């Protein structure tokens, strides 16, 4: 990622540890155990954000408590955008000021502080949040580029973006990764995955195992049975087979599911398998 950060193909998304913005979450001891076990299993790419905070449970605090001082090879990717802190999601759009220069700096500094680091490995500029669907990314990205030049950020990425926005971003700054929704059932980004691969840009799909249509689910269930695997494992294996630049970040609050997700890296789908899911 970024040409100098070696990461495993399967990473870990920390959002589910907090239940942000809604949903269940594990208890604190389980959350800490999941993070530590992920690293023990070889995961060295963790996706998070300072605004993954709900009811006093914060993803960055959990990561810092579980893993600091961090392993030398651990890459922590965070994001900033219209939301700065978790409670911002409840504010009217006019009060969500995270895309201003001051808001972006506050977001970066909050991530630095809560993770306990002097420089962030990768910061994604997140677009498309509520109230800011079509805002130009030029000025926000220039702000992050200036923060990179100050030594606060190592690499920049973009999230929840269109192909045109990726092209716009690349004209402003080197882009290490693109983080969009993509999975076996949601393939709108097929051309962008290929374009990123050609450009040497990591493509990081969020929601990597969700939203299967009935026909797709039936085929995946049959494939899973044939391989002695689970459907989420087949979904992750499909992403890994899709292109070598695809780096899924499945999230979970379960130690058992974590082990299954990591084990999916060993599942090899045949060309016949892939044809069934085409």
N, C-alpha and C positions, 0 to 999 in steps of 0.2 A: 504494500500500500504506500503510495507516494514515492515508490522507487527505493525506499530504504527501511521500510518497516515490514519485517517478515511475520506474517500471521498465518495461523492454521485456517483451513477451509471453513470450519464451523466455529462460529463465535458464540457469544452469549448476550442477549438483550436483557437489561436490568429492570425494565419498566414494570414487569409483573411482580417484582418483589415489593412494590409499594401499593399496588392496586390503583395506580394513577391512570386515567382520571376517575375511573370507577371500576368496580369489580373486586373479586376476592384477592387476598394476599396471604402468604405464609406468615407464621409467627416469626419473631425476630431471630430466635436461635436457628430455625430452619433456614431462613434467608441467609444468614451468615454461613451456615454449613453448605448451602448450595454454591455460594461464591467460592468458598475454599475448595470444595470438591471439583468445581469446574476447572480451576487451575491445576489441581492434582491430575485431572484427566487430560491435561494438555491444552486446554483452551487458553489462548493468549490474546484474544480480541474481545473486549467488553464494550458494549454500547450503552450509554447512559445520558443523563442530562440533569442539571441542577433543578429543573422544574418538574422532575419526576418525584414529587413530594405530595403526600396525602395524609392528613390527620397526624402530622408529626413524624411520619415514616418517610425517610429520604433515601433515594437510591445511592447518591454519592456518599452519604454518611455510612451506609451499610458497606459499600465497597471499600471505603477507607478503613473502617473498623476490621473488616475481614482480611484485608490483603496488604495494608500498609505496614512496613515498607514494601513497595511493590517489586515483584520479580523483574529482573532486567529486561526480559523479553515481552513483558505485558504491555499491550497497546490498548489504551483507554480512549475511546472515541466519544465525544460529547456533541451537543448541538445547542444552538441559540437561534432565536427568531422572534416572532411576535410576542411569545410568552417569555417572561424572564424568570419569575418564580411560579411555583405550582398554582397558588391562588389566583394568578392573573387570568386563568381560564374562565373564572367566574365574572370577570370585569366586562363592561361594554367594550366593543371594538375600539372606540376612540381612546380608551384608557389603557389599551394594550400597547405599550410603547417600546417593546423590545427590539423593534427594527430601526429605531433611531440610533445615531452614533453613541449617545449616552447609554441607551438600553443595551446595545450590543456589548459595550465595554463592561457594563454591570453584569451582564450574563457571563462573559468570559471570566471576569474576576470572581464571580460567585462559584463558577466551576473550579477554578484554581484553588480557591479557599476551601471549598467543601471536600475536594479530592486530596488536598494536601500536597500539591505539586507546584513547581515554579513555571512549568510550561506544559501546555496541553498537546498531546500527540496529534490529534486531528479534531478540528471543530467543523461541524456541518452547519451551513446556513440553511435553516429550515424555513421553507415558504409554504404558502397555502393554508396557514392556520386561520381559524375563524375570524372573519372581519378583514382579512388581508389576502384575498384569493389571487389577485393579479398584480401585486406590487412589483415594480421593477427591482431586479436584484443588484443593479450596478452599484448604487451608493452603499447599501449594506455590505456588499462584498468588498468594496474598497476600504470600508472601515475595518473589516476583519483582516484585510491585507496589511493595513497599517499596524494592527495589533500583532500580526505575525512578524513584521519588521522590528517591532519592539522586543521580540523574543518571547512573547507570551504564548504563541501558537507555532507548532511545527509544520502542520499541513492543513489545507482547507478542503472541505468537501461541500456538497449541496444535497438537499433532501427535499422530497416531495415536489419534484421539478419536471418540466416538460423537456423534450429534446432541444427546443429553441432556447430555453433557459440554460441548459447545459452548454450550448454553443456560446451563448452570451457570457456565461461565467468563465469559460476557457479563454475568451478574448481578454479577460481582465486579470486572471491569476491562474497559476497551475492548480488543477483540481485532482485531488488524490482519490476521491471516491464519490459515487452517486448512490444515495440511499432512497429508494422508492418502494412502493408496494408491488410485489411480483411473486407469483407462485404458479403451480401447475394449472390452476384454474383461472388466474388473472394474468394474461400475457400481453397486455397492451404495450409493454415496454420492450417487446422482442427486438425491434430495430435499435433501440437505445442500448440494450445489453451488448449487441454486436458492435455498435459504434464505440462503446466504452472499451471493449476488449481490444479493438484495433488501435485505440489511443493509449492503451496501457493504464486505463482507469479501472479501479475496483468497482464492482457493482454489488451493493449490499442490499438485498431484499428484506423489507420488513413484512410482517405477517406471512412468513414463508410456508406455513402449513395450513392456512385457513381458506374457507370459502369454496369448498368443493361442490360442484354441481352433481346431481344424482348420477348421471352417466359416468362422469369422471370418478366419483366415489366408488361406483361398482367395479370399474376397471382397477382402481388402486387397491381395493379390498382383495381382488383376485391376485394381483401381483404380490401384495403383502403376504397372503397365504402361501403362495408359491415359494417365496424367499424366507419364510419363517420370520417375517418382520411385521412391524406395525404400519398403519397407513401414514402417520407422520414421518416415519423413517423413509418410506418410499418417496414422500413429497420432498424431503431433504435430499435424498439421493438423486432425484430428478433435477433439482437445482444444481447440484454439484456436477452432474453430467451435462448440464445445459451449456456451460462455458467455464473455462478455468479462471476467469476473473470474477465469478459469482461467489460471494462470501456470505452465506446465510447467518443470521443472528437470532436463532430461536430463543425465546424466553420461557422460563418456567420457574415455579416456586416449589417444585417437587424433585427430590434427589433421584427418584426412580426415572422420571421423565428426562432429567438431565442426562443420566447414563444412556438412555435410549437415543437421545438426540446426538450425543457424541458418537455413539456406536454407528449411527447412520453413515458416518464418514467411511466406514468399511464396506458398506453395501454397494455392490456394483450392478447396475442395471444393464441388461443386454440390449443390443440394438432392437431385438424383438420386443422387449419390455418397453423401450422408449417409443417404438412405433405404436404400441397399444395406447399410449398416452398422448400421441400427437394430435 
